[in-house]
């Protein structure tokens, strides 16, 4: 059975975009002053800008993905950087039958 928090996270086009962008952050985001895009993740400010929304709105989407275990946040200074949790995503793919 697929957990409700995962289904909720996947039921939004913007959250699916975030997951897709974080799969290859170097291709989708410019270099950051702090933190490595691959090792540390992408700053929430960059994600908000790419989505074309305010940082609080983007943070809401990121928190839903994080609660589902699909991404993890890492605090550096006053920013939070996000990376995909590939093991959890593979587990969800198996539950969904590999459909995404």
Jmol script that loads the backbone (N, CA, C; Angstrom):
load data "model"
ATOM      1  N   UNK A   1       0.831  -1.173   0.000  1.00  0.00           N
ATOM      2  CA  UNK A   1       0.000   0.000   0.000  1.00  0.00           C
ATOM      3  C   UNK A   1       0.884   1.247   0.000  1.00  0.00           C
ATOM      4  N   UNK A   2       0.505   2.230  -0.797  1.00  0.00           N
ATOM      5  CA  UNK A   2       1.272   3.465  -0.905  1.00  0.00           C
ATOM      6  C   UNK A   2       0.802   4.436   0.182  1.00  0.00           C
ATOM      7  N   UNK A   3       1.732   4.963   0.983  1.00  0.00           N
ATOM      8  CA  UNK A   3       1.349   5.895   2.045  1.00  0.00           C
ATOM      9  C   UNK A   3       0.651   7.141   1.485  1.00  0.00           C
ATOM     10  N   UNK A   4      -0.296   7.664   2.241  1.00  0.00           N
ATOM     11  CA  UNK A   4      -1.073   8.830   1.832  1.00  0.00           C
ATOM     12  C   UNK A   4      -0.174  10.042   1.614  1.00  0.00           C
ATOM     13  N   UNK A   5       0.839  10.223   2.471  1.00  0.00           N
ATOM     14  CA  UNK A   5       1.713  11.389   2.310  1.00  0.00           C
ATOM     15  C   UNK A   5       2.481  11.341   0.984  1.00  0.00           C
ATOM     16  N   UNK A   6       2.803  10.147   0.511  1.00  0.00           N
ATOM     17  CA  UNK A   6       3.479  10.009  -0.782  1.00  0.00           C
ATOM     18  C   UNK A   6       2.517  10.344  -1.916  1.00  0.00           C
ATOM     19  N   UNK A   7       1.298   9.831  -1.822  1.00  0.00           N
ATOM     20  CA  UNK A   7       0.308  10.119  -2.866  1.00  0.00           C
ATOM     21  C   UNK A   7       0.018  11.617  -2.931  1.00  0.00           C
ATOM     22  N   UNK A   8      -0.083  12.244  -1.775  1.00  0.00           N
ATOM     23  CA  UNK A   8      -0.306  13.684  -1.739  1.00  0.00           C
ATOM     24  C   UNK A   8       0.863  14.423  -2.384  1.00  0.00           C
ATOM     25  N   UNK A   9       2.071  14.014  -2.074  1.00  0.00           N
ATOM     26  CA  UNK A   9       3.250  14.671  -2.634  1.00  0.00           C
ATOM     27  C   UNK A   9       3.299  14.554  -4.151  1.00  0.00           C
ATOM     28  N   UNK A  10       2.886  13.412  -4.668  1.00  0.00           N
ATOM     29  CA  UNK A  10       2.952  13.162  -6.108  1.00  0.00           C
ATOM     30  C   UNK A  10       1.750  13.703  -6.877  1.00  0.00           C
ATOM     31  N   UNK A  11       0.763  14.198  -6.165  1.00  0.00           N
ATOM     32  CA  UNK A  11      -0.486  14.643  -6.797  1.00  0.00           C
ATOM     33  C   UNK A  11      -0.449  16.110  -7.210  1.00  0.00           C
ATOM     34  N   UNK A  12       0.734  16.676  -7.372  1.00  0.00           N
ATOM     35  CA  UNK A  12       0.849  18.076  -7.726  1.00  0.00           C
ATOM     36  C   UNK A  12       1.936  18.240  -8.779  1.00  0.00           C
ATOM     37  N   UNK A  13       1.596  18.944  -9.847  1.00  0.00           N
ATOM     38  CA  UNK A  13       2.529  19.105 -10.963  1.00  0.00           C
ATOM     39  C   UNK A  13       3.810  19.838 -10.551  1.00  0.00           C
ATOM     40  N   UNK A  14       3.689  20.824  -9.689  1.00  0.00           N
ATOM     41  CA  UNK A  14       4.883  21.565  -9.269  1.00  0.00           C
ATOM     42  C   UNK A  14       5.821  20.687  -8.450  1.00  0.00           C
ATOM     43  N   UNK A  15       5.266  19.846  -7.613  1.00  0.00           N
ATOM     44  CA  UNK A  15       6.126  18.949  -6.825  1.00  0.00           C
ATOM     45  C   UNK A  15       6.795  17.921  -7.729  1.00  0.00           C
ATOM     46  N   UNK A  16       6.107  17.469  -8.759  1.00  0.00           N
ATOM     47  CA  UNK A  16       6.732  16.558  -9.721  1.00  0.00           C
ATOM     48  C   UNK A  16       7.865  17.261 -10.472  1.00  0.00           C
ATOM     49  N   UNK A  17       7.667  18.539 -10.797  1.00  0.00           N
ATOM     50  CA  UNK A  17       8.737  19.314 -11.437  1.00  0.00           C
ATOM     51  C   UNK A  17       9.956  19.403 -10.525  1.00  0.00           C
ATOM     52  N   UNK A  18       9.722  19.688  -9.250  1.00  0.00           N
ATOM     53  CA  UNK A  18      10.840  19.777  -8.298  1.00  0.00           C
ATOM     54  C   UNK A  18      11.620  18.468  -8.272  1.00  0.00           C
ATOM     55  N   UNK A  19      10.906  17.351  -8.189  1.00  0.00           N
ATOM     56  CA  UNK A  19      11.583  16.043  -8.182  1.00  0.00           C
ATOM     57  C   UNK A  19      12.389  15.837  -9.455  1.00  0.00           C
ATOM     58  N   UNK A  20      11.832  16.234 -10.585  1.00  0.00           N
ATOM     59  CA  UNK A  20      12.536  16.087 -11.858  1.00  0.00           C
ATOM     60  C   UNK A  20      13.779  16.966 -11.899  1.00  0.00           C
ATOM     61  N   UNK A  21      13.645  18.211 -11.492  1.00  0.00           N
ATOM     62  CA  UNK A  21      14.795  19.122 -11.497  1.00  0.00           C
ATOM     63  C   UNK A  21      15.898  18.644 -10.564  1.00  0.00           C
ATOM     64  N   UNK A  22      15.517  18.126  -9.402  1.00  0.00           N
ATOM     65  CA  UNK A  22      16.527  17.674  -8.442  1.00  0.00           C
ATOM     66  C   UNK A  22      17.229  16.392  -8.884  1.00  0.00           C
ATOM     67  N   UNK A  23      16.663  15.702  -9.864  1.00  0.00           N
ATOM     68  CA  UNK A  23      17.331  14.510 -10.406  1.00  0.00           C
ATOM     69  C   UNK A  23      18.655  14.900 -11.057  1.00  0.00           C
ATOM     70  N   UNK A  24      18.687  16.059 -11.729  1.00  0.00           N
ATOM     71  CA  UNK A  24      19.904  16.562 -12.365  1.00  0.00           C
ATOM     72  C   UNK A  24      20.014  18.060 -12.073  1.00  0.00           C
ATOM     73  N   UNK A  25      20.401  18.417 -10.847  1.00  0.00           N
ATOM     74  CA  UNK A  25      20.398  19.823 -10.464  1.00  0.00           C
ATOM     75  C   UNK A  25      21.344  20.708 -11.273  1.00  0.00           C
ATOM     76  N   UNK A  26      22.449  20.170 -11.737  1.00  0.00           N
ATOM     77  CA  UNK A  26      23.414  20.958 -12.509  1.00  0.00           C
ATOM     78  C   UNK A  26      22.789  21.424 -13.825  1.00  0.00           C
ATOM     79  N   UNK A  27      21.931  20.610 -14.410  1.00  0.00           N
ATOM     80  CA  UNK A  27      21.275  20.966 -15.667  1.00  0.00           C
ATOM     81  C   UNK A  27      20.157  21.983 -15.481  1.00  0.00           C
ATOM     82  N   UNK A  28      19.620  22.085 -14.269  1.00  0.00           N
ATOM     83  CA  UNK A  28      18.428  22.911 -14.063  1.00  0.00           C
ATOM     84  C   UNK A  28      18.642  24.155 -13.205  1.00  0.00           C
ATOM     85  N   UNK A  29      19.786  24.255 -12.526  1.00  0.00           N
ATOM     86  CA  UNK A  29      20.016  25.385 -11.629  1.00  0.00           C
ATOM     87  C   UNK A  29      21.411  25.959 -11.847  1.00  0.00           C
ATOM     88  N   UNK A  30      21.563  27.274 -11.644  1.00  0.00           N
ATOM     89  CA  UNK A  30      22.893  27.882 -11.773  1.00  0.00           C
ATOM     90  C   UNK A  30      23.769  27.527 -10.570  1.00  0.00           C
ATOM     91  N   UNK A  31      25.064  27.723 -10.689  1.00  0.00           N
ATOM     92  CA  UNK A  31      25.955  27.469  -9.550  1.00  0.00           C
ATOM     93  C   UNK A  31      25.542  28.329  -8.346  1.00  0.00           C
ATOM     94  N   UNK A  32      25.773  27.793  -7.156  1.00  0.00           N
ATOM     95  CA  UNK A  32      25.412  28.481  -5.922  1.00  0.00           C
ATOM     96  C   UNK A  32      26.663  29.005  -5.235  1.00  0.00           C
ATOM     97  N   UNK A  33      26.505  30.108  -4.507  1.00  0.00           N
ATOM     98  CA  UNK A  33      27.624  30.655  -3.737  1.00  0.00           C
ATOM     99  C   UNK A  33      27.975  29.723  -2.578  1.00  0.00           C
ATOM    100  N   UNK A  34      26.955  29.145  -1.961  1.00  0.00           N
ATOM    101  CA  UNK A  34      27.159  28.212  -0.849  1.00  0.00           C
ATOM    102  C   UNK A  34      26.625  26.848  -1.249  1.00  0.00           C
ATOM    103  N   UNK A  35      27.341  25.819  -0.919  1.00  0.00           N
ATOM    104  CA  UNK A  35      26.874  24.458  -1.158  1.00  0.00           C
ATOM    105  C   UNK A  35      26.994  24.007  -2.597  1.00  0.00           C
ATOM    106  N   UNK A  36      27.347  22.750  -2.741  1.00  0.00           N
ATOM    107  CA  UNK A  36      27.460  22.113  -4.050  1.00  0.00           C
ATOM    108  C   UNK A  36      26.083  21.598  -4.463  1.00  0.00           C
ATOM    109  N   UNK A  37      25.676  21.867  -5.703  1.00  0.00           N
ATOM    110  CA  UNK A  37      24.354  21.453  -6.182  1.00  0.00           C
ATOM    111  C   UNK A  37      24.102  19.965  -6.014  1.00  0.00           C
ATOM    112  N   UNK A  38      25.116  19.149  -6.268  1.00  0.00           N
ATOM    113  CA  UNK A  38      24.945  17.700  -6.203  1.00  0.00           C
ATOM    114  C   UNK A  38      25.133  17.188  -4.779  1.00  0.00           C
ATOM    115  N   UNK A  39      26.209  17.583  -4.133  1.00  0.00           N
ATOM    116  CA  UNK A  39      26.530  17.065  -2.805  1.00  0.00           C
ATOM    117  C   UNK A  39      25.599  17.598  -1.707  1.00  0.00           C
ATOM    118  N   UNK A  40      25.331  18.898  -1.746  1.00  0.00           N
ATOM    119  CA  UNK A  40      24.550  19.531  -0.681  1.00  0.00           C
ATOM    120  C   UNK A  40      23.081  19.715  -1.039  1.00  0.00           C
ATOM    121  N   UNK A  41      22.782  19.784  -2.321  1.00  0.00           N
ATOM    122  CA  UNK A  41      21.422  20.023  -2.771  1.00  0.00           C
ATOM    123  C   UNK A  41      21.249  21.434  -3.292  1.00  0.00           C
ATOM    124  N   UNK A  42      20.011  21.747  -3.646  1.00  0.00           N
ATOM    125  CA  UNK A  42      19.678  23.032  -4.253  1.00  0.00           C
ATOM    126  C   UNK A  42      19.018  23.921  -3.204  1.00  0.00           C
ATOM    127  N   UNK A  43      19.447  25.168  -3.155  1.00  0.00           N
ATOM    128  CA  UNK A  43      18.896  26.135  -2.213  1.00  0.00           C
ATOM    129  C   UNK A  43      17.411  26.363  -2.528  1.00  0.00           C
ATOM    130  N   UNK A  44      16.615  26.441  -1.475  1.00  0.00           N
ATOM    131  CA  UNK A  44      15.172  26.644  -1.645  1.00  0.00           C
ATOM    132  C   UNK A  44      14.857  27.938  -2.399  1.00  0.00           C
ATOM    133  N   UNK A  45      15.716  28.937  -2.300  1.00  0.00           N
ATOM    134  CA  UNK A  45      15.511  30.194  -3.027  1.00  0.00           C
ATOM    135  C   UNK A  45      15.583  29.940  -4.541  1.00  0.00           C
ATOM    136  N   UNK A  46      16.533  29.127  -4.965  1.00  0.00           N
ATOM    137  CA  UNK A  46      16.669  28.801  -6.390  1.00  0.00           C
ATOM    138  C   UNK A  46      15.441  28.033  -6.879  1.00  0.00           C
ATOM    139  N   UNK A  47      14.946  27.121  -6.045  1.00  0.00           N
ATOM    140  CA  UNK A  47      13.768  26.333  -6.422  1.00  0.00           C
ATOM    141  C   UNK A  47      12.551  27.244  -6.539  1.00  0.00           C
ATOM    142  N   UNK A  48      12.387  28.156  -5.585  1.00  0.00           N
ATOM    143  CA  UNK A  48      11.266  29.106  -5.635  1.00  0.00           C
ATOM    144  C   UNK A  48      11.337  29.963  -6.895  1.00  0.00           C
ATOM    145  N   UNK A  49      12.524  30.452  -7.218  1.00  0.00           N
ATOM    146  CA  UNK A  49      12.688  31.269  -8.427  1.00  0.00           C
ATOM    147  C   UNK A  49      12.347  30.484  -9.677  1.00  0.00           C
ATOM    148  N   UNK A  50      12.792  29.252  -9.727  1.00  0.00           N
ATOM    149  CA  UNK A  50      12.524  28.415 -10.905  1.00  0.00           C
ATOM    150  C   UNK A  50      11.021  28.125 -11.048  1.00  0.00           C
ATOM    151  N   UNK A  51      10.336  27.970  -9.921  1.00  0.00           N
ATOM    152  CA  UNK A  51       8.886  27.747  -9.939  1.00  0.00           C
ATOM    153  C   UNK A  51       8.116  29.026 -10.241  1.00  0.00           C
ATOM    154  N   UNK A  52       8.771  30.177 -10.067  1.00  0.00           N
ATOM    155  CA  UNK A  52       8.101  31.451 -10.285  1.00  0.00           C
ATOM    156  C   UNK A  52       7.118  31.787  -9.170  1.00  0.00           C
ATOM    157  N   UNK A  53       7.478  31.426  -7.946  1.00  0.00           N
ATOM    158  CA  UNK A  53       6.601  31.686  -6.804  1.00  0.00           C
ATOM    159  C   UNK A  53       7.416  32.203  -5.637  1.00  0.00           C
ATOM    160  N   UNK A  54       6.717  32.654  -4.613  1.00  0.00           N
ATOM    161  CA  UNK A  54       7.400  33.156  -3.425  1.00  0.00           C
ATOM    162  C   UNK A  54       8.097  32.004  -2.708  1.00  0.00           C
ATOM    163  N   UNK A  55       9.081  32.372  -1.904  1.00  0.00           N
ATOM    164  CA  UNK A  55       9.795  31.346  -1.154  1.00  0.00           C
ATOM    165  C   UNK A  55       8.877  30.613  -0.170  1.00  0.00           C
ATOM    166  N   UNK A  56       7.971  31.300   0.558  1.00  0.00           N
ATOM    167  CA  UNK A  56       7.073  30.558   1.452  1.00  0.00           C
ATOM    168  C   UNK A  56       6.180  29.555   0.708  1.00  0.00           C
ATOM    169  N   UNK A  57       5.713  29.913  -0.479  1.00  0.00           N
ATOM    170  CA  UNK A  57       4.887  28.977  -1.255  1.00  0.00           C
ATOM    171  C   UNK A  57       5.703  27.761  -1.687  1.00  0.00           C
ATOM    172  N   UNK A  58       6.913  28.004  -2.166  1.00  0.00           N
ATOM    173  CA  UNK A  58       7.787  26.899  -2.583  1.00  0.00           C
ATOM    174  C   UNK A  58       8.151  26.027  -1.385  1.00  0.00           C
ATOM    175  N   UNK A  59       8.387  26.654  -0.233  1.00  0.00           N
ATOM    176  CA  UNK A  59       8.731  25.909   0.972  1.00  0.00           C
ATOM    177  C   UNK A  59       7.602  24.964   1.357  1.00  0.00           C
ATOM    178  N   UNK A  60       6.362  25.375   1.153  1.00  0.00           N
ATOM    179  CA  UNK A  60       5.229  24.490   1.418  1.00  0.00           C
ATOM    180  C   UNK A  60       5.299  23.233   0.575  1.00  0.00           C
ATOM    181  N   UNK A  61       5.612  23.382  -0.708  1.00  0.00           N
ATOM    182  CA  UNK A  61       5.759  22.220  -1.585  1.00  0.00           C
ATOM    183  C   UNK A  61       6.931  21.344  -1.149  1.00  0.00           C
ATOM    184  N   UNK A  62       8.040  21.983  -0.792  1.00  0.00           N
ATOM    185  CA  UNK A  62       9.226  21.233  -0.372  1.00  0.00           C
ATOM    186  C   UNK A  62       8.967  20.458   0.918  1.00  0.00           C
ATOM    187  N   UNK A  63       8.231  21.039   1.833  1.00  0.00           N
ATOM    188  CA  UNK A  63       7.917  20.358   3.095  1.00  0.00           C
ATOM    189  C   UNK A  63       7.036  19.129   2.854  1.00  0.00           C
ATOM    190  N   UNK A  64       6.112  19.219   1.924  1.00  0.00           N
ATOM    191  CA  UNK A  64       5.262  18.062   1.591  1.00  0.00           C
ATOM    192  C   UNK A  64       6.118  16.939   1.017  1.00  0.00           C
ATOM    193  N   UNK A  65       7.043  17.282   0.124  1.00  0.00           N
ATOM    194  CA  UNK A  65       7.948  16.278  -0.436  1.00  0.00           C
ATOM    195  C   UNK A  65       8.852  15.696   0.645  1.00  0.00           C
ATOM    196  N   UNK A  66       9.292  16.544   1.565  1.00  0.00           N
ATOM    197  CA  UNK A  66      10.173  16.081   2.646  1.00  0.00           C
ATOM    198  C   UNK A  66       9.423  15.158   3.605  1.00  0.00           C
ATOM    199  N   UNK A  67       8.189  15.507   3.956  1.00  0.00           N
ATOM    200  CA  UNK A  67       7.399  14.641   4.854  1.00  0.00           C
ATOM    201  C   UNK A  67       7.158  13.265   4.238  1.00  0.00           C
ATOM    202  N   UNK A  68       7.057  13.221   2.918  1.00  0.00           N
ATOM    203  CA  UNK A  68       6.868  11.953   2.217  1.00  0.00           C
ATOM    204  C   UNK A  68       8.181  11.174   2.110  1.00  0.00           C
ATOM    205  N   UNK A  69       9.289  11.809   2.489  1.00  0.00           N
ATOM    206  CA  UNK A  69      10.589  11.143   2.440  1.00  0.00           C
ATOM    207  C   UNK A  69      11.226  11.141   1.068  1.00  0.00           C
ATOM    208  N   UNK A  70      10.675  11.908   0.129  1.00  0.00           N
ATOM    209  CA  UNK A  70      11.185  11.916  -1.239  1.00  0.00           C
ATOM    210  C   UNK A  70      12.393  12.834  -1.408  1.00  0.00           C
ATOM    211  N   UNK A  71      12.504  13.833  -0.534  1.00  0.00           N
ATOM    212  CA  UNK A  71      13.665  14.724  -0.528  1.00  0.00           C
ATOM    213  C   UNK A  71      14.091  14.943   0.920  1.00  0.00           C
ATOM    214  N   UNK A  72      15.313  15.445   1.071  1.00  0.00           N
ATOM    215  CA  UNK A  72      15.835  15.786   2.395  1.00  0.00           C
ATOM    216  C   UNK A  72      16.409  17.187   2.356  1.00  0.00           C
ATOM    217  N   UNK A  73      16.142  17.943   3.407  1.00  0.00           N
ATOM    218  CA  UNK A  73      16.686  19.283   3.527  1.00  0.00           C
ATOM    219  C   UNK A  73      17.912  19.290   4.410  1.00  0.00           C
ATOM    220  N   UNK A  74      18.827  20.184   4.078  1.00  0.00           N
ATOM    221  CA  UNK A  74      20.065  20.345   4.850  1.00  0.00           C
ATOM    222  C   UNK A  74      20.248  21.839   5.089  1.00  0.00           C
ATOM    223  N   UNK A  75      20.258  22.252   6.348  1.00  0.00           N
ATOM    224  CA  UNK A  75      20.408  23.663   6.678  1.00  0.00           C
ATOM    225  C   UNK A  75      21.881  24.054   6.625  1.00  0.00           C
ATOM    226  N   UNK A  76      22.124  25.149   5.883  1.00  0.00           N
ATOM    227  CA  UNK A  76      23.460  25.752   5.810  1.00  0.00           C
ATOM    228  C   UNK A  76      23.256  27.259   5.938  1.00  0.00           C
ATOM    229  N   UNK A  77      23.797  27.801   7.016  1.00  0.00           N
ATOM    230  CA  UNK A  77      23.566  29.207   7.360  1.00  0.00           C
ATOM    231  C   UNK A  77      22.066  29.425   7.504  1.00  0.00           C
ATOM    232  N   UNK A  78      21.525  30.430   6.796  1.00  0.00           N
ATOM    233  CA  UNK A  78      20.090  30.689   6.923  1.00  0.00           C
ATOM    234  C   UNK A  78      19.268  30.028   5.822  1.00  0.00           C
ATOM    235  N   UNK A  79      19.894  29.227   4.969  1.00  0.00           N
ATOM    236  CA  UNK A  79      19.197  28.599   3.865  1.00  0.00           C
ATOM    237  C   UNK A  79      19.056  27.094   4.087  1.00  0.00           C
ATOM    238  N   UNK A  80      18.103  26.511   3.343  1.00  0.00           N
ATOM    239  CA  UNK A  80      17.944  25.062   3.356  1.00  0.00           C
ATOM    240  C   UNK A  80      18.157  24.569   1.924  1.00  0.00           C
ATOM    241  N   UNK A  81      18.959  23.530   1.800  1.00  0.00           N
ATOM    242  CA  UNK A  81      19.303  22.943   0.507  1.00  0.00           C
ATOM    243  C   UNK A  81      18.648  21.568   0.427  1.00  0.00           C
ATOM    244  N   UNK A  82      18.059  21.256  -0.735  1.00  0.00           N
ATOM    245  CA  UNK A  82      17.285  20.015  -0.876  1.00  0.00           C
ATOM    246  C   UNK A  82      17.884  19.088  -1.918  1.00  0.00           C
ATOM    247  N   UNK A  83      17.873  17.780  -1.559  1.00  0.00           N
ATOM    248  CA  UNK A  83      18.316  16.701  -2.453  1.00  0.00           C
ATOM    249  C   UNK A  83      17.255  15.613  -2.464  1.00  0.00           C
ATOM    250  N   UNK A  84      17.215  14.872  -3.552  1.00  0.00           N
ATOM    251  CA  UNK A  84      16.319  13.719  -3.637  1.00  0.00           C
ATOM    252  C   UNK A  84      16.832  12.584  -2.766  1.00  0.00           C
ATOM    253  N   UNK A  85      15.913  11.786  -2.246  1.00  0.00           N
ATOM    254  CA  UNK A  85      16.274  10.554  -1.549  1.00  0.00           C
ATOM    255  C   UNK A  85      16.027   9.426  -2.544  1.00  0.00           C
ATOM    256  N   UNK A  86      17.070   9.056  -3.258  1.00  0.00           N
ATOM    257  CA  UNK A  86      16.932   8.090  -4.357  1.00  0.00           C
ATOM    258  C   UNK A  86      16.449   6.723  -3.876  1.00  0.00           C
ATOM    259  N   UNK A  87      16.868   6.297  -2.689  1.00  0.00           N
ATOM    260  CA  UNK A  87      16.427   4.998  -2.169  1.00  0.00           C
ATOM    261  C   UNK A  87      14.920   5.013  -1.932  1.00  0.00           C
ATOM    262  N   UNK A  88      14.423   6.078  -1.336  1.00  0.00           N
ATOM    263  CA  UNK A  88      12.982   6.192  -1.080  1.00  0.00           C
ATOM    264  C   UNK A  88      12.204   6.289  -2.392  1.00  0.00           C
ATOM    265  N   UNK A  89      12.726   7.017  -3.350  1.00  0.00           N
ATOM    266  CA  UNK A  89      12.061   7.150  -4.650  1.00  0.00           C
ATOM    267  C   UNK A  89      11.992   5.798  -5.347  1.00  0.00           C
ATOM    268  N   UNK A  90      13.058   5.008  -5.268  1.00  0.00           N
ATOM    269  CA  UNK A  90      13.036   3.664  -5.862  1.00  0.00           C
ATOM    270  C   UNK A  90      11.997   2.782  -5.173  1.00  0.00           C
ATOM    271  N   UNK A  91      11.893   2.906  -3.860  1.00  0.00           N
ATOM    272  CA  UNK A  91      10.895   2.145  -3.109  1.00  0.00           C
ATOM    273  C   UNK A  91       9.482   2.524  -3.558  1.00  0.00           C
ATOM    274  N   UNK A  92       9.233   3.809  -3.721  1.00  0.00           N
ATOM    275  CA  UNK A  92       7.913   4.277  -4.169  1.00  0.00           C
ATOM    276  C   UNK A  92       7.642   3.807  -5.597  1.00  0.00           C
ATOM    277  N   UNK A  93       8.660   3.846  -6.451  1.00  0.00           N
ATOM    278  CA  UNK A  93       8.498   3.356  -7.824  1.00  0.00           C
ATOM    279  C   UNK A  93       8.070   1.893  -7.836  1.00  0.00           C
ATOM    280  N   UNK A  94       8.680   1.084  -6.961  1.00  0.00           N
ATOM    281  CA  UNK A  94       8.295  -0.322  -6.884  1.00  0.00           C
ATOM    282  C   UNK A  94       6.843  -0.461  -6.437  1.00  0.00           C
ATOM    283  N   UNK A  95       6.447   0.353  -5.456  1.00  0.00           N
ATOM    284  CA  UNK A  95       5.064   0.319  -4.986  1.00  0.00           C
ATOM    285  C   UNK A  95       4.075   0.721  -6.079  1.00  0.00           C
ATOM    286  N   UNK A  96       4.494   1.664  -6.924  1.00  0.00           N
ATOM    287  CA  UNK A  96       3.637   2.140  -8.004  1.00  0.00           C
ATOM    288  C   UNK A  96       3.756   1.279  -9.265  1.00  0.00           C
ATOM    289  N   UNK A  97       4.615   0.311  -9.232  1.00  0.00           N
ATOM    290  CA  UNK A  97       4.795  -0.540 -10.408  1.00  0.00           C
ATOM    291  C   UNK A  97       5.775   0.043 -11.411  1.00  0.00           C
ATOM    292  N   UNK A  98       6.652   0.969 -10.961  1.00  0.00           N
ATOM    293  CA  UNK A  98       7.674   1.526 -11.841  1.00  0.00           C
ATOM    294  C   UNK A  98       7.139   2.520 -12.843  1.00  0.00           C
ATOM    295  N   UNK A  99       5.981   3.094 -12.600  1.00  0.00           N
ATOM    296  CA  UNK A  99       5.352   3.972 -13.570  1.00  0.00           C
ATOM    297  C   UNK A  99       5.878   5.389 -13.689  1.00  0.00           C
ATOM    298  N   UNK A 100       6.889   5.800 -12.865  1.00  0.00           N
ATOM    299  CA  UNK A 100       7.399   7.167 -13.035  1.00  0.00           C
ATOM    300  C   UNK A 100       8.860   7.256 -12.784  1.00  0.00           C
TER     301      UNK A 100
END
end "model"
wireframe off; spacefill off
backbone 0.3
color backbone group
